[in-house]
Amino acid sequence: MLAPMPARIAIWTPAARHAHTGNRVTALRIAALLRRFGRAVRVRGPGEAIDARADVLIALHAHKCAEVAARWCSERGAAPLVVVLTGTDVYGDALEPVTLAAATRVVALQERALLALPPPLRAKARVILQSARPYPTASTPRGSKLFAVQLAHLRAVKDPLLAARALRRLPSRSRWELFHFGDALDAALAEEARRETAANRRYHWRSGVRRAQALMLLRQAHAFVQTSTAEGGSNAVAEAIVSGVPILATRIEGAVGQLGADHPGLFDVGDEAGLADLLERLDRSDILDELLRRRSAELAPRFAPEREAAAWLALLAEFGC
């Protein structure tokens, strides 16, 4: 008797094939997790055809996948459609009613995203936290210099220069420098980042840095900084959590959903003075450093790849895949 064919999964991302944005990272990670468990997975992006033999379509970003999702439903009828809420489709813009209504399941990347959904959608929503593995590099002891890492492409929603402005508020004796890794997706912001790098001795923006190098430096950092105005469920925050570094992040729903409302490193959106105060407290005191490192260590098991894989497999099992 022939063994059954493995389920064929199509993943669609709004990020182009060679992009390094969060949606592409998410799609490739889900694909890798599912392949380990015998699923045949193909990742497609804008302008690429979805595998006509696929049993399930996982589509990222409810707004940006609307056309692909509509075509899938039209051509495949009742074949399962899973829509993943990745950012501005749940925060910042109105929800996409047609796509979400057509979805067999809706995936949120942290628990608080469920609060943004109307009750009829919550019944078919599942929460799957984005996972990460720590880069195998030793952390750096605190010494005469402290360095923070920011992983954010230059887009308005990331408020990417807020950290640079916060650094300017620090006293001259401060030990902090910040290394900002992210591609120039906005020309005006890129020019501003270049000027800031030239003028601000504490701030260093680097584009085109390989992901492995950025993660290695994150693991060695004395802090991770996120300044976004909206996130669906940040890959970068997950990376920082499993790396065990202190996390300073804006008090947005996405970050609170990942870190907890009582996380001691939260500051308000746009509050450069608040971020500067947290950096200054980290500089002066080992207590906050230890508290934030302990929080990351406590959260890390929730972001294990094995846990994310199990959640995706459980969701696919609901379709018999």
C-alpha positions in Angstrom: 0.0 0.0 0.0 1.4 3.4 -1.0 2.1 5.9 1.7 0.0 9.1 1.5 1.5 12.1 -0.2 2.7 14.8 2.3 0.5 17.9 2.5 1.5 20.6 0.0 1.6 24.0 1.5 1.8 27.3 -0.4 3.0 30.4 1.5 2.5 33.8 -0.1 4.4 36.8 1.2 4.1 40.5 0.0 7.9 40.7 0.2 9.8 40.1 -3.0 12.2 37.1 -3.4 15.4 38.9 -2.4 13.9 41.2 0.3 15.0 41.1 3.9 11.8 42.5 5.4 9.9 40.9 8.2 7.2 39.3 6.0 9.9 37.5 4.0 11.7 36.4 7.2 8.4 35.1 8.6 7.5 33.2 5.4 10.9 31.5 5.1 10.9 30.5 8.8 7.4 29.0 8.6 8.4 27.1 5.5 11.6 25.7 7.2 9.7 24.6 10.3 7.0 22.8 8.2 9.6 21.1 5.9 11.2 19.5 9.0 7.9 17.7 9.5 7.5 16.3 6.0 5.4 19.0 4.5 6.1 20.1 0.9 6.3 23.9 1.0 6.7 26.5 -1.6 7.1 30.2 -0.9 5.8 32.7 -3.4 5.8 36.5 -3.6 4.4 39.3 -5.8 4.1 38.3 -9.4 4.7 34.6 -8.7 2.0 31.9 -9.3 0.7 29.9 -6.4 1.3 26.1 -6.7 -2.0 24.8 -8.3 -1.5 21.5 -6.5 -1.3 23.1 -3.0 -3.6 21.8 -0.3 -3.4 24.9 1.9 -2.5 28.6 1.3 -0.9 30.5 4.1 -1.0 34.2 3.1 0.7 37.0 5.0 -0.8 40.5 5.6 -4.5 40.7 5.1 -4.4 43.8 3.0 -1.5 42.9 0.8 -2.7 39.3 0.2 -6.3 40.4 -0.7 -5.9 39.7 -4.5 -4.1 36.4 -4.0 -6.6 35.2 -1.4 -9.6 36.1 -3.6 -8.1 34.2 -6.6 -7.4 31.2 -4.3 -11.0 31.1 -3.1 -12.4 31.5 -6.6 -10.2 28.8 -8.1 -10.0 26.4 -5.1 -13.3 26.8 -3.5 -13.2 25.2 0.0 -9.5 24.6 0.1 -8.2 26.1 3.4 -6.9 29.7 3.4 -4.9 30.8 6.4 -4.4 34.6 6.7 -1.6 35.8 9.0 -1.9 39.3 10.5 1.6 40.7 10.4 1.4 44.4 11.2 -0.4 47.3 9.6 -3.2 44.9 8.6 -4.2 44.8 12.3 -2.7 48.0 13.6 -2.8 51.4 11.8 -5.2 50.5 9.0 -8.8 49.2 9.1 -9.1 45.5 9.1 -9.6 43.8 5.7 -13.2 42.5 6.0 -13.5 40.5 2.8 -10.2 38.6 3.1 -10.6 37.9 6.8 -14.2 36.7 6.2 -13.0 34.4 3.5 -10.2 33.0 5.6 -10.6 29.5 7.0 -8.3 30.5 9.9 -6.7 33.8 10.9 -3.3 33.7 12.7 -2.2 36.4 15.1 1.4 36.7 16.1 0.7 37.7 19.7 -2.3 37.5 22.0 -3.3 41.1 22.1 -3.9 41.2 18.3 -7.0 39.1 19.1 -8.5 42.2 20.8 -8.4 44.1 17.5 -10.6 41.4 15.8 -14.4 41.5 15.9 -15.9 38.5 17.9 -17.0 36.5 14.8 -13.3 36.5 13.6 -11.9 35.5 17.0 -13.6 32.1 16.9 -11.4 31.2 13.9 -8.3 33.0 15.1 -5.2 31.2 16.4 -2.2 32.8 18.1 1.2 31.6 16.9 4.3 33.4 18.4 7.2 33.9 16.0 10.2 31.9 17.1 13.9 32.4 17.0 17.1 30.6 17.9 19.9 32.5 19.8 23.0 33.1 17.8 25.9 31.0 19.3 28.0 33.9 20.5 28.9 34.9 24.1 27.4 38.1 25.5 29.7 41.0 26.2 30.5 42.0 29.9 29.6 45.5 30.9 32.6 47.7 30.8 33.8 51.1 29.9 31.6 51.0 26.8 28.0 49.9 26.3 26.4 49.3 23.0 22.8 48.8 21.9 21.5 47.3 18.7 18.5 48.4 16.7 17.1 46.1 13.9 14.8 48.2 11.8 14.5 49.1 8.1 14.1 52.7 7.4 10.3 53.1 7.2 8.1 55.7 8.9 6.2 53.0 10.9 9.5 52.1 12.6 10.3 55.7 13.7 13.9 54.7 13.1 15.7 57.9 14.1 14.0 58.2 17.5 16.8 56.3 19.2 19.4 58.6 17.6 17.6 61.6 19.1 17.4 59.9 22.5 21.2 59.3 22.4 21.7 63.1 21.9 20.0 63.6 25.3 22.5 61.5 27.2 25.1 63.2 29.4 28.6 63.4 28.1 29.8 60.7 30.6 27.3 58.2 29.2 28.9 54.9 27.9 26.2 54.2 25.3 26.6 53.8 21.5 24.0 52.4 19.2 24.4 50.3 16.0 21.3 50.5 13.8 21.0 47.8 11.1 18.4 48.2 8.4 17.9 48.8 4.7 17.1 52.1 3.2 13.4 51.7 2.3 12.7 55.4 2.5 15.1 57.8 0.7 14.4 60.8 3.0 15.0 58.7 6.1 18.1 57.2 4.6 19.6 60.7 4.1 18.6 61.7 7.6 20.3 58.5 9.0 23.5 59.3 7.0 23.6 62.8 8.4 22.9 61.6 11.9 25.7 59.0 11.6 28.1 61.7 10.6 27.1 64.2 13.3 26.3 61.9 16.3 29.2 60.0 17.7 26.9 57.6 19.6 24.8 56.6 16.5 26.0 54.3 13.7 23.6 53.3 10.9 24.6 50.4 8.6 22.6 49.1 5.6 23.2 45.9 3.7 24.5 44.1 6.7 24.0 40.3 6.6 21.4 39.0 8.9 23.8 36.5 10.5 26.2 39.4 11.4 23.4 41.6 12.8 22.2 38.7 15.0 25.7 38.0 16.2 26.1 41.6 17.4 22.6 41.5 18.9 23.7 38.5 21.1 26.7 40.5 22.3 24.8 43.7 22.9 24.0 45.3 26.2 20.5 46.3 25.0 18.1 46.0 22.1 16.0 49.0 21.1 12.8 49.0 19.2 11.1 52.3 18.4 8.2 51.3 16.2 4.8 52.9 16.2 3.1 49.6 15.2 4.1 46.0 15.0 2.0 42.9 14.4 4.5 40.7 16.3 8.1 41.6 15.8 10.7 39.1 14.5 13.4 41.4 16.0 11.9 41.4 19.5 11.7 37.5 19.3 15.4 37.5 18.3 16.3 39.8 21.3 14.3 37.7 23.7 16.0 34.5 22.9 19.4 36.3 22.9 18.8 37.2 26.5 19.5 40.9 26.1 17.7 43.8 27.9 14.9 45.0 25.7 13.7 48.6 25.5 10.6 49.0 23.3 7.7 51.3 22.6 4.5 50.6 24.5 2.5 49.4 21.5 0.1 46.5 21.4 2.5 44.3 19.4 5.4 44.7 21.9 3.1 44.4 24.9 1.7 41.2 23.4 5.2 39.8 23.2 6.8 41.2 26.4 3.9 41.8 28.8 2.2 44.9 30.0 4.5 45.0 33.0 7.7 44.8 31.1 10.1 47.3 32.8 11.7 48.5 29.5 8.7 50.0 27.8 8.4 53.7 26.8 5.7 55.7 25.0 5.6 56.0 21.2 7.7 59.0 20.1 9.1 59.5 23.6 12.8 60.1 23.0 13.2 61.5 26.6 11.7 58.3 28.0 14.1 56.1 26.0 17.0 58.3 27.1 16.0 57.9 30.7 15.9 54.1 30.4 19.3 54.1 28.7 20.7 56.3 31.5 19.2 54.0 34.2 20.8 51.0 32.5 24.1 52.8 32.4 24.0 53.8 36.1 22.6 50.6 37.6 23.1 46.9 37.3 19.7 46.3 38.8 17.7 47.3 35.8 20.1 45.3 33.6 19.6 42.2 35.6 15.8 42.7 35.8 15.6 43.0 32.0 17.9 40.1 31.3 15.9 37.9 33.7 12.7 38.9 31.9 14.1 37.9 28.5 15.2 34.6 30.0 11.8 33.9 31.4 10.1 34.7 28.1 12.5 32.8 25.9 10.8 29.3 26.1 7.6 30.8 24.6 9.6 31.7 21.5 11.3 28.3 20.9 11.1 27.0 17.3 9.7 23.7 18.5 6.8 25.5 20.1 6.0 27.5 16.9 6.3 24.3 14.8 3.9 22.5 17.1 1.4 25.3 16.8 1.5 25.3 13.0 1.2 21.6 12.9 -1.8 21.7 15.2 -3.5 24.3 13.0 -2.8 22.2 9.8 -4.2 19.2 11.6 -7.5 21.0 11.8 -7.7 20.6 8.0 -6.4 17.0 8.1 -3.0 18.1 6.7 
